[in-house]
Amino acid sequence: MSMKQWNVRVERGGEAVHIGQVAETTEALARCAALSRYGVSEDEVEAGGVRPRGEAIYPDEAFEVSPAL
């Protein structure tokens, strides 16, 4: 299988917001890559080291990946 680009979107305020892309071979691996690159923990949020609702997947957000065109 060849690598593909995947768009990463989070659900914010009832809308899907594009936060970036990852490269992987399958959707499952793209979800893992998205969490690895953009995921933040509750501890990081509480410590204040993360900009509110920036380019990140926050613990309370649903996210999805889809093939980039």
Secondary structure, DSSP 8 states (H G I E B T S, - for coil): ---EEEEEEEEETTEEEEEEEEEESSHHHHHHHHHHHHB--HHHHHHT-S-TTSSSB-TT--EEEEE--
